[in-house]
Amino acid sequence: MIALRLALYSIVALLPSSTVWSADRLELSDESHVVLIGNGLGSRMMHFGHFESEVQMRNLGKRLTIRNMCDEGDTPGFRPHSGRDSPWAFPGAEKYRKLSSAKDRWGSGHTGSGFFETPDQWLTRLQADVIVAFFGFNESFEGIAGLDSFKAELGDFIEHTLGQKYNGRSAPKLALVSPIAFENLSAVKNTPNGEVENANLALYTAAMEEVAAQHGVLFVNVFNVTRRLFDSADAPLTRDGALLTGRGYAQLAPVLADALFGNTSTAGGDVAKVLAAVREKNWVWEKYYKIPNGVHVYGRRNKPYGPENYPDELIKLEEMTAVRDRAIWAALEGKVFDLAAADAATHALPEFKTDREGTYLYGDEAVATKRWQMATRSNCSLQRRSSQILLIQCKWRSTTEGGFG
């Protein structure tokens, strides 16, 4: 084991210390559709919004549409979903990963079950012109033994992607983004010191660069970028060594935007207002693409009520997401956008049918009624997200503490 670690560390020492571009940066045309795919590094961008805001503000007037399809655990070829029959992202991807033969009580086991669309179908629905792919972190846990398989899988993914015309006209512009480095927080948290983790991450970063160069696609090395950021930071930039905080994403955003699209001069909008508009759009988009309890919407529990209850909600959420694109563009131009009025013009939900007596109330009318009084021990609160969406947020206490389970 010691010899293996020394070998890994020597490889890391030989890696270049600069951000690497192995192809021309991506050009964003007017009304380009940009889609992020891949692992948790990209997925968590949905919650913070710094990268998307950076890109939008550098492209004033282009009316970009940006969507995030990333999900923790996704690899180039393996992107499982509980509501989809197949976990494979492209034909032939199954050869890179052997699934257990274990089955659950529904008989689907590790493969999911339902009609949630495939990655290719989603990219076609979104008319992807530009794809930014985040890979390498999940795969790095396989260490040296998994490198060859990873490079082959990544190469097949690139060939498959560049062979598609998701926008109906041309192959997408593609960029690969490496995993970030692992931050050493072992002195303050019970986490690894990152030596072995960074050795493996460096190997997979180098592998991504090699495969990107072979296929002539853009590669961005954020492993080295974040390694330098961590070394110079006066406070942690990750929660646990692996997951960037909001501050970490804020520092990464301009570097990543430079690497992908170049340091464009056009800038517009109030930063705080644009960021708020991006976060609002992403909040609704997540409720559409990663709709809660999706097994009822798309999967094995869809029937008997799903076909009646969910299609209208999906239509409305899709339209509300598009409304928030317009809100972003307005914020970039310093204009006021009436979100409530725009939401009101989206798809009307049908009347809620029930066999129970009484009248269902919505929005402020529901909040005002005494029916919404919270139990004194429930520790719940009401939070308005928009004119159409109301949240009930609860913090439950453990039953072992005499509270609620």
FINU-23474 format. One record per residue (C-alpha): residue number from 1; residue in three letters; x, y, z. Coordinates in steps of 0.001 Angstrom, whole numbers, plus 500000, padded with zeros to 6 digits. Layout:
BEGIN
    i   aa      px      py      pz
  NUM  ALA       X       Y       Z
...
//
This chain:
BEGIN
    i   aa      px      py      pz
    1  MET  500000  500000  500000
    2  ILE  502800  502432  500877
    3  ALA  504529  501696  497574
    4  LEU  501266  502327  495701
    5  ARG  500778  505661  497439
    6  LEU  504323  506741  496633
    7  ALA  503748  505832  492987
    8  LEU  500538  507844  492908
    9  TYR  502155  510874  494526
   10  SER  504983  510804  491979
   11  ILE  502428  510846  489158
   12  VAL  500669  513841  490697
   13  ALA  503963  515713  490949
   14  LEU  504501  515316  487201
   15  LEU  501094  516723  486216
   16  PRO  500967  520291  484844
   17  SER  499895  522971  487305
   18  SER  497917  525144  484905
   19  THR  494380  524980  483586
   20  VAL  494446  523078  480294
   21  TRP  492498  523747  477115
   22  SER  492924  521054  474486
   23  ALA  490659  522675  471881
   24  ASP  489155  526027  470994
   25  ARG  486801  527554  473525
   26  LEU  483090  527248  472912
   27  GLU  481246  530001  471093
   28  LEU  477804  531011  472306
   29  SER  475504  532308  469585
   30  ASP  472279  534218  470095
   31  GLU  469625  532041  471762
   32  SER  472050  529166  472338
   33  HIS  470785  526284  474434
   34  VAL  473448  525213  476943
   35  VAL  473016  521973  478890
   36  LEU  475143  520743  481803
   37  ILE  475401  516981  482293
   38  GLY  477413  514773  484596
   39  ASN  478080  514382  488290
   40  GLY  477569  516163  491594
   41  LEU  480004  519008  490841
   42  GLY  477591  520181  488158
   43  SER  474449  519146  490011
   44  ARG  475167  521341  493037
   45  MET  475629  524350  490740
   46  MET  471867  524286  490438
   47  HIS  471529  525347  494080
   48  PHE  474096  528155  494056
   49  GLY  473799  529631  490558
   50  HIS  477151  531434  490387
   51  PHE  478440  529779  487219
   52  GLU  475214  530242  485285
   53  SER  474960  533876  486406
   54  GLU  478546  534465  485303
   55  VAL  477841  533055  481853
   56  GLN  474583  534986  481470
   57  MET  476141  538295  482506
   58  ARG  478970  537861  479996
   59  ASN  476482  537348  477175
   60  LEU  474078  540251  477509
   61  GLY  471467  540278  474764
   62  LYS  472068  536693  473604
   63  ARG  469095  535305  475535
   64  LEU  470787  532067  476507
   65  THR  468785  529118  477775
   66  ILE  470736  527084  480341
   67  ARG  469549  523792  481814
   68  ASN  471217  521495  484344
   69  MET  470741  517729  483902
   70  CYS  473563  516731  486262
   71  ASP  472959  514199  488997
   72  GLU  475205  512791  491691
   73  GLY  476607  509451  490625
   74  ASP  476256  509951  486865
   75  THR  479107  508782  484638
   76  PRO  479561  509059  480855
   77  GLY  477634  505840  480276
   78  PHE  475789  505076  483516
   79  ARG  472952  507442  484492
   80  PRO  470314  505499  486410
   81  HIS  466869  506776  487299
   82  SER  464176  505074  489354
   83  GLY  461589  505935  486691
   84  ARG  463520  504673  483669
   85  ASP  463933  501082  482511
   86  SER  467546  501425  481386
   87  PRO  470406  503140  483251
   88  TRP  472621  503323  480149
   89  ALA  473240  506694  478514
   90  PHE  474109  505370  475071
   91  PRO  474140  502029  473209
   92  GLY  476986  499802  474371
   93  ALA  477542  501592  477683
   94  GLU  476467  498473  479564
   95  LYS  479818  496809  478852
   96  TYR  481591  499217  481211
   97  ARG  479663  498402  484339
   98  LYS  478272  495126  485633
   99  LEU  475121  495480  487695
  100  SER  474201  493188  490535
  101  SER  471502  490640  489785
  102  ALA  469682  491570  492992
  103  LYS  465982  492314  492575
  104  ASP  463604  494295  494723
  105  ARG  460005  493330  495408
  106  TRP  458905  494935  492146
  107  GLY  461440  492889  490212
  108  SER  463399  495798  488733
  109  GLY  466428  495765  491021
  110  HIS  469134  498229  489953
  111  THR  467645  499157  486590
  112  GLY  464613  501244  487531
  113  SER  461202  500986  485945
  114  GLY  459079  503529  484103
  115  PHE  458976  505998  481228
  116  PHE  461264  508851  482341
  117  GLU  463009  509937  479158
  118  THR  466557  508871  478282
  119  PRO  469470  511347  478363
  120  ASP  469352  511616  474567
  121  GLN  465621  512292  474617
  122  TRP  466063  515023  477219
  123  LEU  468902  516638  475260
  124  THR  466699  516585  472180
  125  ARG  463784  518059  474118
  126  LEU  466140  520813  475330
  127  GLN  467575  521328  471818
  128  ALA  471117  521294  473150
  129  ASP  473575  523386  471126
  130  VAL  476338  523292  473756
  131  ILE  477006  520509  476273
  132  VAL  479308  520859  479279
  133  ALA  480061  517465  480846
  134  PHE  481369  516977  484399
  135  PHE  482924  513560  484957
  136  GLY  485800  511820  486729
  137  PHE  484998  512108  490438
  138  ASN  482797  509054  490874
  139  GLU  485010  507003  488601
  140  SER  488191  507945  490507
  141  PHE  487239  505615  493364
  142  GLU  488249  502733  491084
  143  GLY  491845  503983  491215
  144  ILE  494493  502853  488737
  145  ALA  492602  499625  488052
  146  GLY  489670  501526  486524
  147  LEU  491586  503976  484313
  148  ASP  491487  502052  481033
  149  SER  487792  501325  481345
  150  PHE  487069  504969  482177
  151  LYS  488996  506232  479170
  152  ALA  487175  503829  476869
  153  GLU  483778  504769  478318
  154  LEU  484568  508475  478014
  155  GLY  485728  508031  474430
  156  ASP  482538  506205  473479
  157  PHE  480489  508936  475153
  158  ILE  482253  511624  473116
  159  GLU  481777  509759  469842
  160  HIS  478119  509123  470589
  161  THR  477436  512720  471629
  162  LEU  479172  514269  468629
  163  GLY  477182  511933  466385
  164  GLN  473861  513446  467514
  165  LYS  471922  516498  466334
  166  TYR  469984  517388  469450
  167  ASN  469034  520791  468073
  168  GLY  467843  519233  464825
  169  ARG  470569  520925  462776
  170  SER  474115  520165  463873
  171  ALA  476290  518238  466309
  172  PRO  476584  519865  469734
  173  LYS  479666  521746  470872
  174  LEU  481127  519671  473691
  175  ALA  483438  520372  476607
  176  LEU  484707  518093  479377
  177  VAL  485341  519384  482895
  178  SER  487580  517491  485305
  179  PRO  486753  516782  488953
  180  ILE  487897  519291  491553
  181  ALA  490687  518549  494005
  182  PHE  489976  517172  497490
  183  GLU  490416  519804  500207
  184  ASN  492279  518741  503331
  185  LEU  489959  519496  506263
  186  SER  491222  516632  508418
  187  ALA  492426  519047  511108
  188  VAL  488886  520320  511741
  189  LYS  486648  517513  510459
  190  ASN  486751  513759  510555
  191  THR  487615  513504  506861
  192  PRO  490586  512121  504899
  193  ASN  493596  514371  504365
  194  GLY  493118  514035  500614
  195  GLU  496477  512519  499720
  196  VAL  495157  509297  498202
  197  GLU  491981  510988  496948
  198  ASN  493954  513678  495114
  199  ALA  496326  511132  493662
  200  ASN  493404  509268  492114
  201  LEU  491649  512464  491047
  202  ALA  494827  513649  489351
  203  LEU  495066  510370  487446
  204  TYR  491508  510680  486192
  205  THR  492010  514339  485320
  206  ALA  495016  513389  483202
  207  ALA  492992  510595  481598
  208  MET  490232  513045  480670
  209  GLU  492763  515399  479122
  210  GLU  494223  512561  477082
  211  VAL  490850  511378  475768
  212  ALA  489689  514945  475038
  213  ALA  492843  515597  473006
  214  GLN  492346  512373  471053
  215  HIS  488838  513470  470059
  216  GLY  489564  517173  469629
  217  VAL  487126  518427  472260
  218  LEU  487628  521142  474837
  219  PHE  488942  520038  478217
  220  VAL  489052  522156  481372
  221  ASN  491276  521139  484275
  222  VAL  489548  522424  487408
  223  PHE  491477  519937  489539
  224  ASN  494546  522145  489398
  225  VAL  492464  525317  489664
  226  THR  490801  524209  492884
  227  ARG  494015  522784  494289
  228  ARG  495483  526297  494117
  229  LEU  492291  527858  495476
  230  PHE  492317  525514  498467
  231  ASP  495979  526223  499178
  232  SER  495425  529988  499258
  233  ALA  491991  530117  500917
  234  ASP  491654  531713  504369
  235  ALA  488588  529540  505109
  236  PRO  487334  526176  503812
  237  LEU  485812  526199  500327
  238  THR  484177  522780  500718
  239  ARG  481789  521266  503238
  240  ASP  483693  518040  503676
  241  GLY  486674  518134  501360
  242  ALA  484678  517062  498294
  243  LEU  481578  519292  498028
  244  LEU  482107  522974  497244
  245  THR  480350  525559  499374
  246  GLY  478617  528583  497876
  247  ARG  481841  530538  498366
  248  GLY  483755  527791  496606
  249  TYR  481401  527843  493632
  250  ALA  481579  531642  493519
  251  GLN  485370  531481  493189
  252  LEU  485250  528707  490607
  253  ALA  482591  530372  488413
  254  PRO  484673  533054  486625
  255  VAL  487600  530673  486091
  256  LEU  485347  528017  484581
  257  ALA  483505  530572  482419
  258  ASP  486851  531878  481124
  259  ALA  488040  528369  480310
  260  LEU  484861  527338  478527
  261  PHE  483786  530474  476713
  262  GLY  486650  532966  476948
  263  ASN  486803  536243  478822
  264  THR  483994  537956  476915
  265  SER  483709  541690  477409
  266  THR  479942  542116  477308
  267  ALA  478498  542334  480798
  268  GLY  475141  543447  482072
  269  GLY  472721  543446  484960
  270  ASP  472930  543809  488696
  271  VAL  474838  540802  490045
  272  ALA  472510  540185  492984
  273  LYS  469356  540483  490858
  274  VAL  470679  538217  488117
  275  LEU  471808  535635  490663
  276  ALA  468395  535725  492353
  277  ALA  466650  535259  489001
  278  VAL  468922  532328  488097
  279  ARG  468313  530638  491441
  280  GLU  464565  531095  491078
  281  LYS  464631  529542  487616
  282  ASN  466762  526638  488815
  283  TRP  464430  526021  491740
  284  VAL  461484  525544  489398
  285  TRP  463548  523613  486846
  286  GLU  464640  521172  489543
  287  LYS  461002  520584  490493
  288  TYR  460363  519743  486837
  289  TYR  463437  517678  485911
  290  LYS  463904  516110  489350
  291  ILE  460273  516238  490387
  292  PRO  459814  515038  493983
  293  ASN  458437  511528  494357
  294  GLY  459225  510871  490725
  295  VAL  458427  507180  491156
  296  HIS  454765  508246  491212
  297  VAL  455187  510577  488230
  298  TYR  457195  508285  485960
  299  GLY  457871  505015  487727
  300  ARG  456331  501877  489136
  301  ARG  453784  503778  491248
  302  ASN  452461  505893  488395
  303  LYS  449162  504048  488165
  304  PRO  446333  504439  488932
  305  TYR  446462  508172  489766
  306  GLY  449600  509386  487994
  307  PRO  448232  509575  484443
  308  GLU  445482  511882  485677
  309  ASN  447317  513963  488272
  310  TYR  450782  514725  486898
  311  PRO  450709  515601  483161
  312  ASP  449172  519027  483764
  313  GLU  451626  519788  486567
  314  LEU  454562  518904  484313
  315  ILE  453277  521175  481562
  316  LYS  452902  524022  484014
  317  LEU  456347  523543  485557
  318  GLU  457956  523484  482110
  319  GLU  456207  526719  481188
  320  MET  457081  528319  484529
  321  THR  460741  527458  483918
  322  ALA  460608  529199  480532
  323  VAL  458966  532211  482197
  324  ARG  461978  532447  484491
  325  ASP  464325  532482  481506
  326  ARG  462581  535702  480517
  327  ALA  462981  536983  484056
  328  ILE  466745  536368  483824
  329  TRP  466972  538226  480514
  330  ALA  465028  541127  482011
  331  ALA  467347  541246  485030
  332  LEU  470349  541331  482692
  333  GLU  468863  544396  481000
  334  GLY  467948  546055  484283
  335  LYS  464238  545740  483602
  336  VAL  461394  544855  485952
  337  PHE  459651  541569  485211
  338  ASP  456191  540732  486566
  339  LEU  456713  537089  487501
  340  ALA  453260  536690  489041
  341  ALA  451515  537910  485900
  342  ALA  453626  535673  483676
  343  ASP  452959  532655  485894
  344  ALA  449243  533360  485772
  345  ALA  449357  533012  481974
  346  THR  450886  529531  482096
  347  HIS  448963  526278  481710
  348  ALA  445900  526179  483960
  349  LEU  445703  523244  486324
  350  PRO  442414  521366  486204
  351  GLU  440119  521360  489188
  352  PHE  441331  518983  491866
  353  LYS  438965  516034  492084
  354  THR  438363  514343  495405
  355  ASP  435802  512135  497067
  356  ARG  436157  514096  500304
  357  GLU  433833  516862  501379
  358  GLY  434965  520452  501664
  359  THR  436658  523113  499556
  360  TYR  440354  523168  498723
  361  LEU  442043  526536  499138
  362  TYR  445266  527707  497540
  363  GLY  447936  530373  498083
  364  ASP  447235  533268  500433
  365  GLU  443652  532137  500915
  366  ALA  444896  528822  502274
  367  VAL  447437  530505  504549
  368  ALA  444766  532779  506006
  369  THR  442470  529981  507083
  370  LYS  442731  528500  510549
  371  ARG  443076  525094  508949
  372  TRP  446739  525928  508434
  373  GLN  447574  526482  512080
  374  MET  450628  524443  512933
  375  ALA  450890  522116  515887
  376  THR  452945  523836  518564
  377  ARG  455501  521021  518644
  378  SER  455765  520469  514883
  379  ASN  458337  523235  514279
  380  CYS  456889  523906  510824
  381  SER  456739  527140  508859
  382  LEU  455160  528363  505644
  383  GLN  457384  529820  502939
  384  ARG  456228  531435  499712
  385  ARG  458287  530568  496629
  386  SER  456120  532350  494068
  387  SER  452529  533240  493322
  388  GLN  451978  529606  492353
  389  ILE  454012  527647  494878
  390  LEU  453780  527481  498669
  391  LEU  456078  525355  500799
  392  ILE  455533  523868  504210
  393  GLN  458946  523409  505810
  394  CYS  459259  521244  508901
  395  LYS  462179  520355  511122
  396  TRP  461291  517154  512900
  397  ARG  462807  516226  516211
  398  SER  464032  512710  516872
  399  THR  461695  510385  518700
  400  THR  464570  509581  521036
  401  GLU  464472  513222  522159
  402  GLY  460787  513035  522951
  403  GLY  459774  514788  519749
  404  PHE  458342  513607  516472
  405  GLY  459775  510907  514193
//
